Amino acid sequence: MIRGMTGFGRAQGQALWGAWVWEIRSVNGKAVDLRTNFPPGCDAVDFEARKRVKERFQRGSFQLQLKVDWVRDAGATQVDTRELARLVRLSRHWAKSGAAPASLDGLLAAPGVVKGASRTSSAVDEQTAKDLLAGLDVALDMLAEARAREGAGLGQLFNSMLAQMEQLCRQAGEFAGRQPELVRDRFKARLAEIAKDASIDQDRIAQEVLVMATRADVREELDRLAAHIVSARAILASGEAVGRKLDFLCQELNRETNTLCSKSASLELTNAGLALKSLIDQFREQVQNVE
C-alpha cells in the first residue's frame, strides 16, 4: 500500500511528574524536513524524537510539538510576603468602607502570592523520557494511519489514471496503423518536389527516404509506454515508499509521449498523444503527494 504525506497525530497522558501532549503534522516534502518545539530541558527527548520520525517516514515536512505541564514541588512552595502585605493593606482599606475583610485563605489564593518551583528549566530523568517517548509513538502511529488513508485514496486514483493511459495507448496504436500510408503519400509529394531540381543527387533522395521511414514507425514509443505503465503498476503494488520512483517514471512517460507526438502524421494520433501527455501531467502532480 502506498502512503501519502499529509496527516496529523496527537497523544496525551499523565504521570506522577505531570501531564504531556504530543502533536505532529506533516505535509508534502521532497525529503524528511522536521521542525520541533520542545520545552527547555528536553534535549535528550528531542534527539530521540527526531530519530524515530526519520526511521518511520522517508518523505515529508513535519512539525512536532511537545507540551508538558510539570507537577510543582510542594516542598519548594514560597509565599511572596511583599505581595501578601500589599493585599492585606488593600483589604483593611476596603474594610473601612464596609466591605468584609478578606480571609487568609482568600489572600493566599490570590494570583502571585503563592509560587511553586517549576521543573520546566531542569532536564528530564530517564523514566520521564521513557513516558514521553511512549506517548510520541502513539502520536506517530496516528500520523502513519492518516498518511496510509490518504495513500489508499491516491492508489485508487493512480490505477484509474493508468487504465486511461492504456486506453489512450491502444487508440494511438490504431491510429499509428495508418501512419505508413500517410507518410508514403507525403513522401511521394516530397519526392516529386525534389525531382524538379536536377541538381539533387541520389544520396539526398536516400536521406529523405530514411527520414520519412523513421517518422512512420512509432511502435517503439508505444511499446515503451506500455512497458512503463506495467512498471508503474508494479511499483504501486510493492508496498514501499514509491514517490521518487513514480516521479522518475513520469519523466520517462512524458519523454515517450513527446516523441510520439513529434512523429505523428495525423491529427488523430496527435490528439491522442496530447491527451496522453495531459493525463501524465495530472498523474505526476498527484505523485507529489506520495511518500
SVG drawing of the C-alpha trace seen along z (x, -y; Angstrom):
<svg xmlns="http://www.w3.org/2000/svg" viewBox="-20 -54 45 59">
<polyline fill="none" stroke="black" stroke-width="0.4" points="0.0,0.0 1.3,-3.4 1.3,-6.2 0.5,-9.9 2.4,-12.7 -0.4,-14.7 -1.6,-13.8 -2.0,-14.7 -1.2,-12.8 -1.9,-13.6 -1.4,-11.8 -1.7,-12.9 -1.2,-11.4 -0.1,-12.0 2.2,-10.5 3.3,-11.4 5.6,-14.0 3.0,-15.8 1.0,-15.8 2.0,-15.9 0.6,-16.4 2.3,-15.5 1.1,-16.9 2.7,-16.2 1.6,-17.4 3.1,-16.5 2.7,-17.8 4.4,-17.2 8.2,-17.4 11.0,-16.0 12.8,-14.6 12.3,-14.5 12.2,-18.0 11.5,-18.1 10.9,-21.1 10.4,-20.7 9.1,-22.8 10.0,-21.4 10.1,-22.8 13.5,-23.6 15.4,-20.6 14.1,-18.1 17.2,-17.9 17.5,-14.2 13.9,-13.6 14.2,-16.0 17.2,-13.9 15.3,-10.6 12.1,-12.0 13.9,-13.2 15.5,-9.7 12.1,-8.0 10.4,-10.2 13.2,-9.6 13.1,-5.9 9.4,-5.7 9.0,-8.2 11.0,-8.8 9.5,-11.9 7.5,-14.9 7.7,-18.2 6.9,-17.6 6.1,-19.9 6.4,-18.2 5.4,-19.9 5.6,-18.7 3.7,-20.5 4.4,-19.5 2.6,-20.6 5.0,-19.7 3.8,-18.9 5.1,-21.6 7.3,-20.6 5.2,-21.2 8.3,-21.4 9.5,-24.3 6.4,-26.4 7.1,-30.0 4.9,-32.9 5.6,-36.3 5.4,-38.3 5.5,-41.7 2.5,-40.8 0.7,-39.4 1.3,-42.5 0.1,-44.7 -3.2,-42.7 -3.6,-42.9 -3.4,-46.7 -5.9,-46.8 -8.2,-44.5 -8.0,-46.8 -8.7,-49.8 -11.8,-48.4 -12.9,-47.0 -13.1,-50.7 -15.7,-51.2 -17.9,-48.4 -16.5,-45.6 -16.0,-42.2 -12.3,-41.6 -10.5,-39.1 -9.7,-35.7 -6.1,-34.4 -7.1,-31.5 -8.5,-34.0 -5.4,-36.1 -3.2,-33.1 -5.3,-32.0 -4.8,-35.4 -2.6,-35.2 1.1,-35.8 1.0,-35.2 2.0,-31.6 4.7,-30.5 5.8,-26.9 9.1,-25.9 8.7,-24.8 10.6,-21.9 10.5,-23.5 14.1,-24.5 15.5,-21.1 16.5,-18.2 14.1,-15.2 15.2,-12.0 15.2,-8.5 11.7,-7.5 10.2,-10.8 11.9,-10.5 10.5,-6.9 7.0,-8.1 7.2,-10.9 8.6,-8.8 5.9,-6.1 3.4,-8.9 5.3,-10.0 4.9,-6.5 1.2,-6.8 1.1,-10.1 3.3,-8.7 1.0,-5.7 -1.9,-8.1 0.0,-10.1 1.0,-6.9 -2.6,-5.8 -3.7,-9.2 -1.0,-9.0 -2.0,-5.4 -5.6,-6.5 -4.5,-9.2 -2.3,-6.7 -5.2,-4.3 -7.2,-7.1 -4.3,-8.0 -3.8,-4.4 -7.3,-4.1 -6.8,-7.4 -3.5,-6.1 -5.0,-2.8 -7.8,-4.7 -5.3,-7.0 -3.2,-4.1 -6.2,-2.4 -7.0,-5.6 -3.4,-5.7 -3.7,-2.2 -6.8,-3.1 -5.2,-6.1 -2.2,-3.9 -4.5,-1.4 -6.2,-4.3 -2.8,-5.6 -1.8,-2.2 -4.9,-2.1 -4.2,-5.5 -0.5,-4.6 -1.6,-1.7 -2.4,-4.3 0.9,-6.1 2.8,-4.3 0.1,-5.2 0.0,-8.8 3.8,-9.1 4.0,-7.3 1.7,-9.9 3.7,-12.7 6.9,-11.1 5.6,-10.8 4.7,-14.5 8.1,-15.3 9.9,-13.1 8.0,-14.9 9.1,-18.2 12.8,-17.1 12.7,-15.6 12.1,-19.1 15.6,-20.0 18.1,-18.3 21.0,-19.0 19.6,-16.7 21.6,-13.5 20.6,-10.0 22.1,-10.4 19.8,-13.3 16.8,-11.2 18.0,-8.3 18.2,-10.6 14.7,-11.8 13.5,-8.1 15.3,-7.3 13.7,-10.3 10.3,-9.5 10.6,-5.8 11.8,-6.7 8.9,-9.1 6.4,-6.5 7.3,-4.0 6.0,-4.8 5.8,-1.2 8.9,-1.6 7.4,-4.6 4.1,-2.7 5.9,0.4 7.9,-1.7 4.8,-3.5 3.1,-0.1 6.2,1.1 6.3,-2.0 2.6,-1.6 3.3,2.0 6.2,0.8 4.0,-1.8 1.5,0.8 4.3,3.0 5.7,0.0 2.3,-0.8 1.9,2.8 5.4,3.0 4.2,1.5 7.4,-0.6 8.0,-4.3 7.4,-4.8 7.2,-8.6 10.6,-9.1 10.3,-6.1 7.0,-7.2 8.3,-10.7 11.1,-9.4 8.7,-7.1 6.5,-10.1 9.5,-11.7 10.0,-8.6 6.3,-8.5 6.4,-12.2 9.5,-11.7 8.0,-8.9 4.7,-10.8 6.6,-13.8 8.4,-11.7 5.1,-10.1 3.6,-13.5 6.6,-14.7 6.4,-11.6 2.6,-11.9 1.4,-12.2 -2.3,-12.5 -4.4,-14.8 -6.0,-11.8 -2.7,-10.4 -1.5,-13.9 -4.7,-14.4 -4.3,-11.0 -0.7,-11.9 -1.7,-15.3 -4.5,-13.7 -1.9,-11.2 0.5,-13.9 -2.2,-15.8 -3.0,-12.7 0.6,-12.0 1.0,-15.6 -2.1,-15.0 -0.5,-11.7 2.8,-13.4 1.0,-16.2 -0.6,-13.6 2.7,-11.7 4.0,-14.8 1.6,-13.7 3.1,-10.2 5.8,-9.3"/>
</svg>
